[in-house]
């Protein structure tokens, strides 16, 4: 729509100031009408002149009024009309819908970023839970190893008690096997103490992981409070956007940042602890098996030594018994010879040729200095036989004492070998750690 100006007459009637003021008012109205219609599409920017061929010179007052009008337009924020852009000076009828759409776009963008943060928190919580499961498995290995060590300590205590019940005093003295068992007890006690300390650290780490998981889930739940109107399509995939700066009123809050950093540190500590647990378990199993095999080998050597001594004792006992029988036979012979040398108990049983007063002796002793040595030699022979008999009886008594001692030692060695064999069987029946 174009504004058609009425042509002004050229005849001057009245004072000039009166005419100039009227002309300025007309031009001012014309400009405002033209600027109003220029913002509508299909209208020309510049309206037609008020009076064709009439262009009086503009005064300073006119220019000042035009400047004031332009400032008023700027204050009203009406953009200047151009030939290429046509902007309405007032909001369109869909202004409320546009504002609502902009608000929805802002809220949707914020929700998407919050969902990314919530997904990151829940993924971290999943990693923490997975790490807790792995650490729980290592904790089970530690507890099983501790049960095995306690069982080995019980076996060691029973082994020492059983070996203290060997029969004779000589067999109950401390030997190399007892020393090996004492070393095994100290080694197992040290391993038990180390594993208990590691188990205590594991329990503390599990509590820290549980605390981190609860904090992550709490932060994720708090972030998810604005996600009720988003499609429930599950956790979105990890995006390339990284949250480096935290904002207390933004999607990525300082609490979320702190929880993520602390959980990452806790997971790293848990991984280091699991590696340490595996190393400690490997070392403990190796040391436990080494101590167990060392004690078993020592007991087997002790049993072999005891059996060798038992065989030697058996042979020596048989030789001693044979010597006892030979000495008894010798004593019997000496007794028989001593009895024959003494002669019969009753004088009536003495033969005539054995009497010292037989006729031949009496005739021989009629000359002085002619004595027979028969009586002296009989007396000397009887004394020698008595001495031999006493010595043989002493040797027989000593042989009998040695034989009894050998029998006692043999019985002790047999019982000790049986006790050590029972200890070895008991130790071999213990459950093995894998």
C-alpha positions in Angstrom: 0.0 0.0 0.0 1.4 3.4 -1.0 0.7 6.7 0.5 -0.5 9.3 -1.9 0.4 12.8 -0.8 -1.8 15.7 -1.5 0.1 18.3 -3.6 0.6 21.6 -1.8 -0.3 24.8 -3.5 2.3 27.2 -4.5 0.4 30.3 -3.4 1.6 31.7 -0.2 -1.1 32.9 2.1 -0.3 34.1 5.5 3.0 34.2 7.3 5.8 31.9 6.2 6.3 30.4 9.7 2.7 29.2 9.7 3.2 27.5 6.4 6.6 25.9 7.3 5.2 24.4 10.5 2.4 22.8 8.7 4.7 21.4 6.0 6.9 19.9 8.7 4.0 18.2 10.3 2.9 16.8 7.0 6.3 15.5 6.2 6.7 14.0 9.6 3.5 12.1 9.4 4.4 11.0 5.9 7.7 9.6 7.1 6.1 7.7 9.9 3.4 6.3 7.7 6.0 5.2 5.2 8.2 3.6 7.8 5.1 1.8 9.2 4.0 0.4 5.8 7.6 -0.4 4.8 7.8 -3.2 7.3 5.0 -5.1 5.5 6.0 -7.3 2.6 5.3 -6.0 -0.9 5.6 -2.3 -0.1 8.2 0.1 -1.3 10.7 1.6 1.1 10.5 5.2 0.2 7.0 6.8 -0.1 6.2 9.3 -2.8 6.9 12.9 -2.1 4.3 15.0 -0.6 4.3 17.6 -3.3 5.6 16.7 -6.7 8.2 19.2 -7.8 8.0 21.0 -4.4 11.1 20.6 -2.2 11.6 23.5 0.1 14.9 23.6 2.0 15.0 21.8 5.4 15.8 23.9 8.4 17.7 23.0 11.6 14.5 22.5 13.4 13.3 20.0 10.9 16.5 18.1 11.1 16.3 18.0 15.0 12.7 16.8 14.8 13.8 14.1 12.3 16.6 13.0 14.7 14.2 12.8 17.6 11.8 10.7 15.6 14.7 8.3 14.7 15.7 8.0 18.4 12.1 7.2 19.3 12.1 4.5 16.7 15.4 3.1 18.0 14.1 3.1 21.5 11.0 1.1 20.4 13.5 -1.3 18.7 11.8 -1.2 15.4 14.5 -2.1 12.8 15.0 0.0 9.8 13.2 -1.1 6.7 15.3 -2.4 3.8 14.4 -3.7 0.5 15.6 -7.3 1.3 14.3 -7.9 4.8 10.8 -7.3 6.1 10.5 -7.6 9.9 7.2 -6.9 11.6 7.5 -4.4 14.4 5.6 -6.6 16.8 5.7 -10.4 17.7 3.9 -12.8 15.5 0.7 -14.6 16.7 2.9 -17.8 17.3 5.3 -15.9 19.6 4.2 -18.0 22.7 4.6 -21.2 20.7 8.1 -20.1 19.6 9.0 -19.2 23.2 7.7 -22.6 24.4 9.7 -24.4 21.6 12.9 -22.5 22.6 12.3 -23.5 26.2 11.7 -27.1 25.2 14.9 -27.1 23.1 16.9 -25.7 26.1 15.4 -28.2 28.4 15.9 -31.1 26.0 19.6 -30.1 25.5 20.1 -29.9 29.2 18.4 -33.3 29.7 20.5 -34.9 27.0 23.7 -33.6 28.7 22.4 -34.8 32.1 21.6 -38.2 30.6 25.2 -38.4 29.3 26.4 -37.5 32.9 24.0 -40.0 34.3 25.2 -42.7 31.9 28.8 -42.0 32.8 28.0 -42.2 36.5 26.2 -45.6 36.0 28.9 -47.0 33.8 31.4 -46.0 36.5 29.2 -47.6 39.1 29.1 -50.8 37.0 33.0 -50.8 36.8 33.1 -50.3 40.5 30.7 -53.2 41.1 32.7 -55.4 38.7 35.9 -54.5 40.5 34.1 -55.3 43.8 33.1 -58.7 42.4 36.7 -59.5 41.4 38.0 -58.3 44.7 35.4 -60.4 46.5 36.7 -63.4 44.5 40.3 -62.7 45.7 38.9 -62.3 49.2 37.5 -65.9 48.9 40.9 -67.1 47.8 42.5 -65.4 50.8 40.0 -66.9 53.2 40.5 -70.4 51.7 44.3 -70.0 52.0 43.9 -68.9 55.7 41.7 -71.9 56.4 44.5 -74.1 54.8 47.1 -72.4 57.0 45.1 -72.9 60.1 44.6 -76.6 59.2 48.4 -76.9 58.6 49.1 -75.3 62.0 46.7 -77.8 63.6 48.4 -80.6 61.8 51.8 -79.3 62.9 50.6 -79.1 66.5 49.2 -82.7 66.4 52.4 -83.9 64.8 54.5 -82.5 67.6 52.1 -83.9 70.2 52.2 -87.4 68.6 56.0 -87.4 68.4 56.2 -86.4 72.1 54.5 -89.8 72.9 57.3 -91.9 71.7 58.1 -94.7 74.3 61.6 -94.4 75.6 63.4 -91.4 76.9 66.0 -91.5 74.2 63.4 -91.4 71.5 61.6 -88.3 73.0 64.7 -86.1 72.8 64.6 -83.3 70.3 65.9 -84.3 66.9 66.1 -82.9 63.4 62.4 -83.6 62.6 61.4 -81.6 65.7 63.5 -78.7 64.6 61.9 -78.9 61.1 58.5 -78.9 62.6 59.4 -75.9 64.8 60.6 -74.0 61.7 57.4 -75.0 59.9 55.3 -73.6 62.7 57.1 -70.3 62.6 56.8 -70.1 58.8 53.0 -70.9 58.9 52.4 -68.4 61.7 54.2 -65.7 59.7 52.2 -66.5 56.6 49.0 -66.5 58.6 49.8 -63.0 60.0 50.6 -61.6 56.6 47.5 -63.0 55.0 45.3 -61.7 57.9 46.8 -58.2 57.3 46.1 -58.5 53.6 42.5 -59.7 54.3 42.0 -56.7 56.6 43.1 -54.4 53.8 40.8 -56.2 51.4 37.8 -55.8 53.6 38.6 -52.0 53.9 38.9 -51.8 50.1 35.6 -53.6 49.7 33.9 -51.1 52.0 35.5 -48.2 50.0 34.2 -49.7 46.8 30.7 -50.2 48.2 30.8 -46.6 49.4 31.8 -45.4 46.0 29.1 -47.4 44.3 26.5 -46.0 46.6 27.7 -42.5 46.0 27.7 -43.0 42.2 24.2 -44.4 42.2 23.0 -41.6 44.5 24.5 -39.0 42.1 23.0 -40.9 39.1 19.6 -41.0 40.7 19.8 -37.3 41.6 20.8 -36.5 38.0 18.0 -38.8 36.7 15.4 -36.6 38.4 15.1 -34.5 35.2 15.0 -37.5 32.8 11.4 -38.7 33.3 10.2 -37.2 30.0 13.0 -38.5 27.9 12.5 -41.8 26.0 13.4 -44.8 28.1 15.7 -46.4 25.6 18.3 -47.4 28.1 21.6 -45.7 28.9 22.9 -43.8 25.8 26.2 -44.9 24.3 29.3 -43.0 25.4 29.5 -39.7 23.5 32.6 -37.9 22.4 31.7 -35.0 24.6 34.0 -34.8 27.7 33.0 -32.9 30.7 36.2 -31.1 31.9 34.6 -28.2 33.8 32.0 -28.6 36.5 29.2 -26.2 37.3 27.1 -26.2 40.4 24.0 -25.4 38.3 25.0 -27.3 35.1 24.7 -31.0 34.1 28.1 -31.9 35.4 28.2 -30.8 39.1 31.3 -30.7 41.3 29.8 -33.5 43.3 29.7 -35.7 40.2 33.2 -34.8 39.4 34.4 -35.6 42.9 32.6 -38.9 43.0 34.0 -39.9 39.6 37.5 -39.0 40.5 37.4 -40.7 43.9 35.8 -43.9 42.4 38.5 -44.0 39.6 41.2 -43.7 42.3 39.5 -46.4 44.4 39.2 -48.7 41.4 42.9 -48.2 40.7 43.8 -49.0 44.3 41.6 -52.1 44.1 43.4 -53.3 41.0 46.8 -52.8 42.7 45.5 -54.6 45.7 44.3 -57.6 43.6 47.7 -57.8 42.0 49.3 -57.7 45.4 46.9 -60.4 46.7 47.8 -62.7 43.7 51.5 -62.3 44.4 51.0 -62.8 48.1 48.9 -66.0 47.5 51.5 -67.4 45.1 54.3 -66.7 47.5 52.3 -68.2 50.4 51.4 -71.3 48.5 55.0 -71.9 47.5 56.3 -71.3 51.0 53.6 -73.5 52.5 54.3 -76.4 50.2 58.1 -76.0 50.7 57.7 -76.1 54.5 55.3 -79.1 54.2 57.5 -81.1 51.9 60.6 -80.3 53.9 59.0 -81.6 57.1 57.6 -84.7 55.3 61.0 -85.4 53.8 62.7 -85.0 57.2 60.2 -87.4 58.8 60.7 -89.9 56.0 64.4 -89.7 56.5 63.9 -90.1 60.2 61.7 -93.2 59.6 64.3 -94.7 57.2 67.1 -94.1 59.8 64.9 -95.6 62.5 64.2 -98.7 60.4 67.9 -99.1 59.6 68.7 -98.9 63.3 65.9 -101.3 64.0 67.4 -103.8 61.5 70.9 -103.4 63.1 69.4 -103.9 66.5 67.6 -107.0 65.4 70.9 -108.5 64.0 72.8 -107.5 67.1 70.1 -108.9 69.4 70.3 -112.2 67.6 74.1 -112.2 67.8 73.9 -111.4 71.6 71.4 -114.2 72.1 73.7 -116.6 70.3 76.6 -115.4 72.5 74.5 -115.9 75.6 73.7 -119.5 74.6 77.4 -120.1 73.9 78.4 -118.6 77.2 75.8 -120.6 79.0 77.2 -123.8 77.4 80.7 -122.8 78.4 79.5 -122.2 82.0 77.9 -125.6 82.0 81.2 -127.2 80.8 83.2 -125.3 83.5 80.8 -126.4 86.1 81.1 -130.0 84.9 84.9 -129.8 84.9 85.0 -128.1 88.3 82.7 -130.9 89.7 85.0 -133.6 88.2 88.0 -131.8 89.6 86.5 -131.7 93.1 85.6 -135.3 93.0 82.6 -137.1 94.4 80.6 -135.6 97.2 80.7 -138.8 99.3 84.1 -140.3 100.2 82.8 -143.7 99.7 82.4 -143.0 96.0 86.1 -142.2 95.6 87.9 -144.9 93.6 91.0 -146.5 94.9 93.2 -145.1 92.2 92.1 -141.6 93.1 92.8 -141.7 96.8 95.9 -139.9 98.0 96.7 -142.6 100.5 96.8 -145.5 98.1 99.8 -147.9 98.6 101.9 -146.6 95.8 101.9 -143.1 97.2 102.6 -144.3 100.7 105.6 -146.4 99.5 106.9 -143.4 97.5 106.7 -141.1 100.4 108.8 -143.3 102.7 111.9 -141.4 101.5 112.1 -137.8 102.6 111.5 -135.1 100.1 109.6 -137.2 97.8 106.2 -135.5 97.6 103.8 -135.9 94.6 102.3 -132.6 93.2 98.9 -134.2 92.6 97.1 -132.5 95.4 98.5 -129.0 94.7 97.7 -129.3 91.0 94.2 -130.4 91.9 93.8 -127.4 94.2 95.2 -125.0 91.5 92.9 -126.4 88.9 89.9 -126.0 91.1 90.8 -122.4 91.8 91.3 -121.7 88.0 88.0 -123.3 87.2 86.3 -121.2 89.9 87.8 -118.0 88.5 86.7 -119.0 85.0 83.3 -119.8 86.2 82.9 -116.4 87.9 84.1 -114.6 84.9 81.8 -116.5 82.6 78.9 -115.9 84.8 79.7 -112.2 84.8 80.0 -112.1 81.0 76.7 -114.0 80.7 75.0 -111.5 83.0 76.4 -108.6 80.9 75.2 -110.3 77.7 71.8 -110.7 79.2 71.7 -107.0 80.2 72.9 -106.0 76.7 70.3 -108.3 75.1 67.5 -106.7 77.2 68.7 -103.3 76.3 68.8 -104.2 72.7 65.3 -105.6 73.0 64.1 -102.3 74.6 65.8 -100.2 71.9 64.3 -102.4 69.3 60.8 -102.0 70.8 61.4 -98.2 71.0 62.6 -98.0 67.5 59.6 -100.0 66.2 57.1 -97.8 68.1 58.9 -94.6 67.0 58.8 -95.7 63.4 55.1 -96.4 63.7 54.5 -93.0 65.3 56.5 -91.2 62.6 54.7 -93.2 59.9 51.3 -92.2 61.4 52.4 -88.6 61.5 53.5 -88.7 57.8 50.2 -90.3 56.8 48.2 -87.7 58.8 50.2 -84.9 57.1 49.7 -86.4 53.6 45.9 -86.6 54.2 45.6 -82.8 54.7 43.7 -80.9 51.9 45.8 -79.5 49.2 45.6 -75.8 48.3 45.3 -75.0 44.5 
